[in-house]
Amino acid sequence: MSVAFRPSAAFARAAIAALFVLGCTARAEKKAAPPPAREVEILKIQPSDVRDTAEYLGNVVSRESVSILPQVSGYVRRIAIRPGQSVKAGDVLIELDARQERAALESADAERHAAASNEELAARTLERTQALHREGLVSGQELDRAESQAKAAEAQRRAAEARTAEQRVALGFHAVKAPFGGIVGDVAARVGDFVTASTPLTTITQGSALEVQLRIPSERARLARVGMPVELLDAAGAPKVKTSVYFIAPEADPRTQLVDVSAAFPNEIGLRPSEMVRTRIVYGTRRALTVPVLAIVRQSGQAFVYAVDEKPSGAVVARRPVTLGTLSEQSYVVEKGLAEGDRVVVSSLQLLRDGAPVKPKPPAAPAAKTP
């Protein structure tokens, strides 16, 4: 006796549903189209001149800075300056009590006048004696005496003039003057203080001509040379002063193995001595490939770019690892990973993936800056 298999109604419904799902899936796959190519800006990589640079922290110093000390001892009578004041060469800074020296100068000047009168009298006496001697009215001994007196009077006058000049110089020491133009520092003396030749009174710093002092590694110092470009940078890294190296120390510091380098510059931007500034030294230039900063993608410390490859189906992007060199302006130097003529994407990087189709277009021109 045989039993025929008859599918139940539930089984039939399940089979029909499965066939319906498979049909829908097939139609969906049949209708699914590849993602559209995204329009991106590309840039062709070409070699250009790049600078071999390094940044250091430099110390600004004045080329002329001096501590002012008196040349004589005495009491401070007047202070003619204030801290931060601008002075010119020869301006009086501080005056010391000079009444004693002034009196000595007046006495020496009186002696000079007396000596000059004596010299004039001796000269007239000599003239009369010479005339009488020619007439035979005086002896030769009297003539010799007159000549001797005239010479002695001349010597006394010269000595009196020397003493007067000496007293005038001593009196001048009581007026402490600026040796050159500059900015006055803190004034340590006060009116009434007794000062000596070793007492610091103030400082004068010349701020119109400054220099920046750097300390660079000895291996870099081997590449340094006098006349090498130096740039003082602002907070954004843009150069605000351009100058050149004028001094390279002949030996390195034995403790730090750093070499002193100095560059002078006119202070046209208001820098002050003892300021610390970012400084860039340009060691040289070379031809190298560069890539814009906007084209770089980083992941786990590795730098990548999206390079454009042409396929039979169209342009696609390929993520390539690159080895970057120094940062110059808005571009990195590419040491490895790209070749001349390669095209890299510079827009919409966050929307791309490896192998995605793209429509390349040139980068947009930068907008003109309004004044």
Summary of the structure (lengths in Angstrom):
residues: 371
radius of gyration: 45.7
end to end distance: 104.5
largest distance: 196.9
contacts: 1020
relative contact order: 0.19
helix: 27%
strand: 40%
